[in-house]
């Protein structure tokens, strides 16, 4: 256990206490990506190219998957790249209610 961990609320991150499943969390992130992409009039292929990822990978992200039946788990730099291309903060992509990360 980390002794000097700063509470999320002190870091400006507020969680509502809801603990969605990893699959539900991933689907919510996929919905956010799709909504932001459509608001900007971008195709999946164009957004993927601009973010430096494959179209197939991005298509899976919008479905909330990495592989069929597996919740998406993108790398931090992939999320940062998508946020940059979409011209949004990372918080606009990542849902506020995080899944329980204590186990699988």
WOGITA-V446390 format. One record per residue. RES is the residue in one letter. SS is DSSP state (hx for helix, st for strand, lp for the rest). OMEGA is omega in degrees with one decimal (none if undefined). NEAR is the number of other C-alpha atoms within 10 Angstrom. Layout:
BEGIN
res | ss | omega | near
RES | SS | OMEGA | NEAR
RES | SS | OMEGA | NEAR
END
This chain:
BEGIN
res | ss | omega | near
X | lp | -179.3 | 4
X | lp | -176.3 | 5
X | lp | -173.1 | 5
X | lp | -179.0 | 6
X | lp | 177.9 | 7
X | lp | 177.1 | 9
X | lp | -179.1 | 10
X | hx | -178.8 | 10
X | hx | 178.0 | 9
X | hx | 178.4 | 8
X | hx | 179.4 | 8
X | lp | 179.8 | 8
X | lp | -178.2 | 10
X | lp | 176.9 | 12
X | lp | -176.7 | 13
X | lp | -178.1 | 8
X | lp | 176.8 | 11
X | lp | 178.8 | 11
X | lp | 178.8 | 14
X | lp | 174.5 | 14
X | lp | 177.7 | 16
X | hx | 179.1 | 19
X | hx | 178.7 | 16
X | hx | 177.6 | 15
X | hx | -179.2 | 22
X | hx | 177.8 | 27
X | hx | 178.3 | 20
X | hx | 177.8 | 21
X | hx | 177.4 | 22
X | hx | 177.4 | 24
X | hx | 177.8 | 18
X | hx | 179.8 | 17
X | hx | -179.0 | 24
X | hx | 179.9 | 21
X | hx | -179.2 | 14
X | hx | 179.3 | 18
X | hx | -178.8 | 19
X | hx | 177.5 | 12
X | hx | -178.6 | 10
X | lp | 177.3 | 12
X | lp | -179.4 | 11
X | lp | 171.7 | 14
X | lp | 175.9 | 13
X | hx | -178.0 | 20
X | hx | -179.1 | 15
X | hx | -180.0 | 14
X | hx | 179.5 | 20
X | hx | 179.7 | 20
X | hx | -178.9 | 14
X | hx | -179.4 | 15
X | hx | 177.6 | 21
X | lp | 176.4 | 13
X | lp | -179.0 | 15
X | lp | 177.7 | 15
X | hx | -179.8 | 17
X | hx | 179.3 | 12
X | hx | -179.7 | 16
X | hx | 178.5 | 24
X | hx | 177.5 | 17
X | hx | 178.5 | 16
X | hx | -179.8 | 23
X | hx | 175.8 | 22
X | hx | -178.5 | 19
X | lp | -176.4 | 26
X | st | 166.4 | 21
X | st | 171.7 | 19
X | st | 178.8 | 12
X | lp | 178.7 | 10
X | lp | -179.6 | 9
X | st | 179.5 | 12
X | st | 179.9 | 20
X | lp | 179.6 | 23
X | lp | -176.1 | 14
X | lp | 175.0 | 14
X | lp | -179.7 | 9
X | hx | -177.0 | 10
X | hx | 174.0 | 10
X | hx | 177.2 | 13
X | hx | 178.3 | 16
X | hx | 178.6 | 16
X | hx | 177.6 | 18
X | hx | 178.3 | 24
X | hx | 179.8 | 20
X | hx | -179.4 | 14
X | hx | -179.7 | 16
X | hx | -179.7 | 21
X | lp | 178.3 | 12
X | lp | 173.0 | 13
X | lp | 177.9 | 12
X | hx | 179.9 | 16
X | hx | 177.9 | 10
X | hx | 178.7 | 15
X | lp | -175.0 | 22
X | lp | 179.1 | 18
X | lp | -178.5 | 18
X | lp | -179.9 | 17
X | lp | -177.5 | 16
X | lp | 175.4 | 18
X | lp | 175.2 | 17
X | lp | -176.2 | 14
X | lp | -175.4 | 9
X | lp | 178.9 | 5
X | lp | 178.4 | 4
X | lp | none | 6
END
